[in-house]
Amino acid sequence: MPAAYDLHLHTCWSYDATAEPEAHFRRARELGVQVIAITEHHVLDSQPELRALAEQYPEVRCIPSAELTVTTSIGPVDLLCYGFPAEPTPELRRVLERYHEWQRAYGAGLSRAVRALGHEYSDAQRLELLRSYRPERCIAAQGATHVKNQIHNAYFIARGFAKDEADVQAFRARMQRAVELPPYPRVAEVVPAVKACGALVAIAHPHGYFKAGDERRMDALREECALDGIECAHQGVPPEFTPRYRAYCERHGLFSTGGSDSHSQEDIDRRFAGHGGGAAWLAEFLERLP
C-alpha cells in the first residue's frame, strides 16, 4: 500500500537521475499520493518546471526541496532540505552557486584523476558521457558536472581502464589518491543559509551516518547539522530500525520523513511512495513547514 507522500525524489535535473519531472506527478495522481518533494542533488534548478507542473496537477502538493550534501566532522552527509521560498535569499543564492561551482570542479577533478593514471579522458569526453543520459537543458544550466557512477564505471571498463566491476572500485581508489578532489560545501556554510530562508533540514537515509543507531553519533549529528527531522523510512534503513529512529524523533521533537529515493522511470514504476513511513508523519511534517 503506497503512502500518502513521498518526500525523497529526483529528476533529470539531478546529475545521477533520468526521470522526467512530470513522471512523479503522473504516478502520484495514479496512486492517490497527496504530497511529494523533488529533492534534487545540490540544486533547485528544476523548480520552474515543477511550479508549472503543480498547476497541471492541483491534487498533488509539491514541496520546494533539495538534497544538499555537506562536509561534516564525520565526512559527507546528505541533508534533505524542505520548504524553500520561490525567490531565494541572497545567502541561499550564494550557496546554490557554490554547489554549481562544486559540481563542475568535481567533474573536472575526476577527469584530471583519470589522466593522472595515464589514460586519455578529457573534459570534452566527460561532457559526451553526460550527454548520453542527461537532457541538454540540464547541461546548459549546470555545465559539465560529474557523471553518474554507473555510467562512469561502464565507461572505465569499456575503455580498458579497469577489467571488471570488481577492478573498477580499485581504479576509483587510485583516482582518489592521484588527485585531491574538492570537498562538498561545509555544513556551517550551508545550513545557516537554508534555515535563514525558513526551510527545514532532515538527514537522509541515516543508517550509515548514525552507525546503526549509535545515539552518541545521532546526538552529535543532530547538533552539528541543526536537524529538524530524520528520514526514518528509506530503502537504506533496515525496517527494524525505522521504529528506533522514529522514537528518537519523538524524544527530541524532530519530524519523521519517508521517501523512495526514485531516480528513474523504473524506480517510479516499482517503488514510488513505497517507503513504509507512518501515516501520521505527513501531518506532523506539514505543520512544521513555513
HELIX and SHEET records of a PDB file:
HELIX    1   1 PRO A   21  LEU A   31  1                                  11    
HELIX    2   2 GLN A   47  GLN A   56  1                                  10    
HELIX    3   3 PRO A   90  ALA A  116  1                                  27    
HELIX    4   4 ASP A  123  ARG A  131  1                                   9    
HELIX    5   5 GLU A  136  GLN A  142  1                                   7    
HELIX    6   6 ASN A  149  ALA A  158  1                                  10    
HELIX    7   7 GLU A  165  ALA A  178  1                                  14    
HELIX    8   8 VAL A  187  ALA A  196  1                                  10    
HELIX    9   9 GLU A  215  GLU A  224  1                                  10    
HELIX   10  10 PRO A  239  PHE A  241  5                                   3    
HELIX   11  11 THR A  242  HIS A  252  1                                  11    
HELIX   12  12 GLN A  265  ARG A  271  1                                   7    
HELIX   13  13 TRP A  281  ARG A  288  1                                   8    
SHEET    1   A 7 TYR A   5  LEU A   9  0                                        
SHEET    2   A 7 VAL A  35  HIS A  41  1                                        
SHEET    3   A 7 ARG A  61  THR A  72  1                                        
SHEET    4   A 7 GLY A  75  TYR A  82 -1                                        
SHEET    5   A 7 LEU A 200  ILE A 203 -1                                        
SHEET    6   A 7 GLY A 229  ALA A 233  1                                        
SHEET    7   A 7 PHE A 255  GLY A 258  1                                        
END                                                                             
